[in-house]
Amino acid sequence: MDKQRQTLRISDIITECVKIRLIRYRYTMRLSVIVPSYNEAERLPKTLQEISSYLRKQSYDYEILVVNGGSTDTTAQAVENMISQIPGLKILTTENRGKGFAVMKGMLATQGDFRVFTDADNSTSIDQVEKMWPEFEKGNTVVIGSRDIPGAVLVSVQPRWRRMLGDIFNLIVQIISGMWGIWDTQCGFKGFTKIAAEAIFSRISIEKWAFDVEVLVLAKKMGFQIKEIPVTWVNDPRSKVNLKGMIQMLFEVLQIRKNELFGKYGKVDYAKR
C-alpha cells in the first residue's frame, strides 16, 4: 500500500510538472513593443491606440511598454489613464538621459521572444512588424526598418535640407563606424530576438541619439545577423531631431569608434554560443 501511494505521489508530481511546462510554453510572450517617450502627452495616446488596435487582432501574446524618460508634461498620466483600456500596456518611468537610455531600459525590462522599439509619433506603424517575421524565420536576429532602400515608402517627405543632412550623416556614419551597406541607421523601428536584445542592450554606452549606431556596431561585433527591411514612413514635422542634435550624434559616433579602437566592446561572438 505504501509503495502504491508513493507511486501515486510521484505520478502526481510528474503530471503537475508537465502541466507547468505546457502552461509556460503556451503563455510565452512573443512580442514586446517598446515606445520611448519624452514629453509626448499630445502624440502618444493616438499611437498607443493604433498599436493596440493592430495587436488585438493577432493570435500571439504581447506587451506594450512605454518608457517615460523623465517627461515634464502629462505623458505619464496619459499612459496610466489608458492602462485599463489597452491590454498589455505598461509604463516604466526613468530619468531623462536620452532616447538610447530609454530604449535600453525597455529592452531589458520586457519579456518577449522578439522585441521591437518604435517612435512615439508612430512614423512607422506597428503593422510593419509583419515584414520582420520572415526575416527572423530565416535566422536574422536583428531586423531594422529602412527609409533608404528599394521598396520603402515615404509619406509626407521631409524638407530637402533635412534629407540632405540625413544622407550626409549616413555616409559619415558608414565611414566612421564601418557599417557599410546599412543605409539607414536612424530609422526608429528596429526588432531583435530576445538573445540579441539582452546581449546588445546590456552593453550599450551611448544614451542619446546615436545609440542606434552603437547597437548595430555591437550586433555586428557579436556575430548577430542584421537585415534591413523597407518600411512605410510618415514624416512628422514636429520631429525633435535638429541640426544641433545631428552634430551631437556625430560626436557620439566618433566616441563609438574610439570605444572600438580601445577594445571597450570586447570580442564575444554570441552567434557561436
Secondary structure, DSSP 8 states (H G I E B T S, - for coil): -HHHHHHHHHHHHHHHHHHHHHHHHHT---EEEEEEESS-TTTHHHHHHHHHHHHTTSSS-EEEEEEEES-SSSHHHHHHHHTTTSTTEEEEEE-S--HHHHHHHHHHH---SEEEEE-TT-SS-GGGGGGHHHHHHTT-SEEEEESSSTT-EEES---HHHHHHHHHHHHHHHHHH--TT---S--SEEEEEHHHHHHHHTT----STTHHHHHHHHHHHTT--EEEEE-EEE--TT----HHHHHHHHHHHHHHHHHHHTTTT----GGG-
